[in-house]
Amino acid sequence: MKKKTTRILLFVSVFLLLIVALSPVYIRQAILHGHANIDDYKIFANRRVANAKPIPWEHDSLYNTMKLNAPQQALFDTFGTTAFVVIHDRKIRFEAYWDGSSDTTHSNSFSASKSILSILIGCLLDEGKIKSVEQPVTDYLEDFKNTNGFTLRIKHLLTMSSGIEWEEGYSSLFSETTKAYYGKHLAEQVLGLKVTSEPGKVFNYQSCNSQLLGLIIEKASGKTLSDYASEKLWQPLGAEYPAYWSLDRKDGTEKAYCCFNSTARDFARIGQLVLDSGQVNQRQIVPKAYLAKATTPATWLKDEKGDSCYYYGYQFWMLTHKEHKVVYARGILGQYIFIIPSMNAVVVRLGTDRSKEYMKHAPKDAYSYLDVAFDILENK
């Protein structure tokens, strides 16, 4: 009996190994590396987003005077927080780091990078390299042919209402998202997708929309996505460190929808730019009118439940908490860049997990981090 069991186990093991060996490369990579991590840039090829002359943040006069209480610390511990930074009046009011991280540690932003794409679209509009968000996608991506007679516009990609067929699955080995994350032919993958329903009608969160925006930015700018981000954002913002945008392969295509890697302090500069309506040192680098639209909910859309899309604009999320209207970027492992205009504040939270429960289309932990930030900002 024991020998029979051993033979069965050996057969099953060989069978499974054979399946893995014959699987596409992206599936083998997904099995090898497992769940996505905040330091995955170390396993991918990357393109450098160069900074120029650093402009260090100043410390607020109340810098780190407030100490976290036990429930607040428990919140950060529960979801594997690695960084929490609060900016007030363009100065650091509070910062803390955990699990070996510091103000120099690079972390993946995951889907928070989508908001960076939106800002870069605004830069292209300012330069006249994109005439309008109403332009058809095919003006820039001639190889995107499967529109089924519909006109797919840049605005539809920005508002996640493209009508494209795409499985936004994070746990399946065989989903389009897994293939995009671990595959080596990202441009070909998204250019081969199909529009299957009328664009501009239904909000449906899909990373393919953001990836197509990344390709449009490359085409319109004539530069790699990383080089354009360096020129238009990272250098003017005075980033202290280069960022790294992960690629699908060496010298390949940026994973535009997910994988911009930077430090907590430098992520805060993205929030500060939005808070300042696109202006840096009295220089307008993103049109104010565009950012106003980007951070206004696309309420003309209905989501899949038939509710008005009151929580998403042009690749930015929105929520209201304790009467404060908040615009934010967010990533799947609890990457948040919160912009709080009523308090002239920006908050960055980085970490390895987030709540699985939602309240009004936002993960519940987002409200908890805002509560901590409110306490810090109201502490005198």
N, C-alpha and C positions, 0 to 999 in steps of 0.2 A: 504493500500500500504506500509506503514511504517513497519507494522508487518511482511509482506511478505518479505520485504528486510532484516529485522533483522533475520528472520528464514533462509534465503539463506546464509547470512554472517556467521551465527552460524554453519550451515551445512558445509560450505566450511572450516571454521576454524577447526571443528572436523575432517573433512576428511584429511586436511593437517597434523594435529597433529598425526593422525593415520598412515599416510605415514611415517612421521619422526620416530615414535615409532617402526615401523616394518622395518626400514632401517638398513643396516649394521652399526656397531659401528663407523666406520671411517666417514661415511656420517653424523651421528649425531654429531660427534666431529667437523667436518668441519663447520656445520651449527652453532654450539655453539660458536666456536672461530672465525669464519669468515676468513678474509684475513690473511695470514702469517705475523708475526711481528718479529722485531729484538730481542725481549725479550721473544720469545716463549719457550726458555729453562725453563722458570718458570712454564709452564703448562705441561712439559714432565718430565719423569724420565731421569736422566743424570748419566753418569759415569765420574768420575774425572780424568783429565789428569794432573797428579801431576808434579809440578815443583820441583826444588831442590834449589841450592844456586842461588839466583837472581843476575843477572849482570845488574845493571841499565844503561840506556843509558846516555852518556855524552851529555852536551849541546854544540853546535857549538858556536864559538865566535860571530856569527851573529844571535844567537837564537832569534827568534821573533822580529827582528828589522824591518822587512817589515810588513806594515799594509795593510790589504785587502782594496781595493777600492770598491766603491759602486756596480759596475757591478759584481765583484767577490763575494761580500757578497750576492748579489741577486741570483747568481747561487747556492750558498750553501743553501740559504733559499728556493728556488724553489723546490729543491729535498729533503728537510728535512735532510740535512747533520747533523750528530751528532759528527763526528770526522774527522779531516784532519791533517795528520802527514807527514812531509817531513824529510827524513834521508839523510844526505850527508856526505860522508867520515866516515861512522859509527857513526855519531853524529846527534842529533836532531837539524835541522835548523829552523823548524817551527812546531808548533802544536796549534790547536784550537779546542774547543769543544762547542757544542750547545745543547739546549733542555734538560738541566739538566745532560748531560753526562760529564765525566771527564776521566782522564788517568787511572782510576780504573774501569770504566764501562765495563761490559761484553756485547757483542753483537753477534748475530748470523752471521756467515760468509756466510750462504746459500751455493751456488755452488762454492764459493771460496775454500771450503773444498776439492773439487775434486783435486785441485793442491797439497794439503797435502797428499792425497792418492798416487799420482804419486811419490812424494818424498819418501814415505815409501816403495813403490815397489823398488825404487833404493836402499834403505837400505837392503832389503831382497836379492837383487842381490849381494850386497857387502858381505853379510854373507854367500852366497852360498845356502840359503834356497829356492831361486828361481834360476834356472840355466840360464834361458833366457826368454826374453819376447815372444819368439817364442813358448814357451811351451803351450800345450793345457790346456784350463781352466779345463778340466775334470781330469787333474793330481791332482788337489787340491779340486775340487768340484765334487765329484763322483755322487752327486744327481742331477746335471744339465744334464738331459738326452735328452732333446728335441732339438737335433742339426740337425735333418733331413739329416744326412750323411755328413754335413759340419764339418770341424775342426775349432773350435772357439779357438783362441789363446789369451793370455794375451795382446798382442800388439793390437789386435782388440778392446778390451775393452778400453785400454789406448787412442786410437785414435778415439773413438766413431764410429767404423765401424763394429760393431758386426753382423749386419743384424738381430737383435732380433726384434720381434714384440712388440712394446711398444708405448703407447700414451703419449707423453711429453706435457700434458696439465695442465695449472695452474689455469684456471678459471672454469673448469668443476668439479662438485661435484663427477662425476663418472669416472674420469680419473685415470689411473694407478698411476700418480704422487700424486694425492690427497690421494689415498689409502695408498701409501707408507708413506706420511707425517703424516697422522692421524691414520693409522692402527696399529695393534699390532702383526702382523705376517710377518715382513718384509723379513726375510730370506726365508720363505716358498713361499712368493709372487714371488721373483725374481728367485728362483731356479725352479719354475714351468713355466717360460717363454719359448718361442720357437724361435729358429733361423729359419727365413723364407726366407732369401736371402743370397747369398754367402758373407761371411765376408771378410773384407779387400778391399772392392771395393768402397763403398759409405760412406761419412761422414754424420752421422745423430745423432745430439746431443740428448742423452738419459741418464737420470739419473740412469737407471737400470745398465748400464755398470759400473758406479762408485760404485754402491752398491755391485755388484759382485766382484769388486776389493777389497772392504772392507772385504768381506768374505774370499777371497784368502789370504789377509794379516793375518787374524786371523788364518787360517788353517796352513799357512806356518810358522808363527812365534810361534804358540802354545800359544799365549796370546790374550787377548781382544785387540781390535783395540786401545782403549784408553791407555791401559798399554804399548802397543808397541810404540805408539806415544810419550808417556811420556819418555820411555827409550831412544828412538832414536832421538827425536827432542826436546821436551820441557825441559828436564833436561840439555842436552848439550848446548842448545841455551841460557840458563840462563834466561828463562822466569821469569818475576816478579810475576806472579800470576798463579794459576792453571787454566787450561781451563776446559770446560765441554762439553762432547759430548752427545747430546740428544739420547735417546733410544726409541725403539718402545713400550717398557713396562718396568716395574721394573725388573732389572737384565737381561734385554733382549739384543737386537742387536742394535749396533750403527747405526744411520741414516747417514751412511758414506758419502752419496752423497751430504749432505746439511748442517749438523747441528753441526759444531764445533764452540763453543762459547768462545770468548776471548776478550782482550782489544786491542785497536788500536796499542799501542806501542808493544805489544807482537805479533800481526799479522805482524808487520814490521820485526820481526826477521825471519819469513819465507822468506820474500823478500830478506833480507840481506844474508841469506843462499844461495839462488839461485844466487844472485849477486856475491857472493864469490865462486861460482862454487862448492858448497857443503862442504866448509871448515869452521870450527869454531875453533878459537884459534890455528891455524896451525894443526888442526886435521881434516882429511878428514872423514866426517860422511856420505856423499852420494857420490858415484862415479862421478867424473867430467865428464867422457865420457857419463854416463847415462843422467846427467842433460843437457848436450849439445844436446843429441837426443831429450830429453823431451821438450826442448824449441826451437826446429826446426820444422817448419811447415811440416805436413804430405802431401806434395804436390803430392804424388802418388795417393791420393784419390780424387774423384770428389764429390762435394756436390749434393744435390737433384736438383739443377739448372744446373748441368753439369760443374760448375766452379771448378778450381783447389782449393784444400783446403790449401790456403796459410796463413791461420790465426789461425790454431790450431795444437798442437803437441800431447804430452802425458798429457792430462788433463790441459794443459796451453794454454792460448790465446796469440796471437801476433798481433801487429799493428805497423805501422810506422807513426810518426807525426813530421812534421817539420824536417825531415831527421834523427830523433832519432828512432832507433828500440827499441820497448818496448815489454817486456814479461809481462803478467799479469794474475792474478786470478780474477774471477769476480762472484758476486752473484746477484740474481734477484732483490734485492732492492737497487742496487748501491753499493754493497760491492766490493771494488777494492784493490788489492795489485799490484802496478805497480813497475816493475824493469827496470831501465833506465841505462844500462851499460855505455853509452857514457858520462853520467854525474855523474857516481858513486853514484847513488841515488836510494832510495826506497820511494814510496809514498803510504800511506794508506788513503782511504776514506771510511767512514762508514755512513749509513743513512737509510732512510725509503722509498726512491723511486729512480727511474732512468728514463732517457728519453725513450720514446716509439719509437723514431726515431733512425734509424741505418745509419751508414756510413761505408762502407767497413767492414761489419760484426761486428762492434762495436757500442754500444749505443753512441749517439752523446755527451752525457754528459761526457763520458770518455775523449774525446779530450779536453773538457773545463777544466776538473780538471788538465789535463797535462799542459795546458796553464798556469794555476795558479802556478803549481809547477815549470815550467820553469822560470816564473817571480821571484819566490822566490829564486831559485837556481842561477839565474843570477844577483840577487841584491847584490851589494858589498858595 
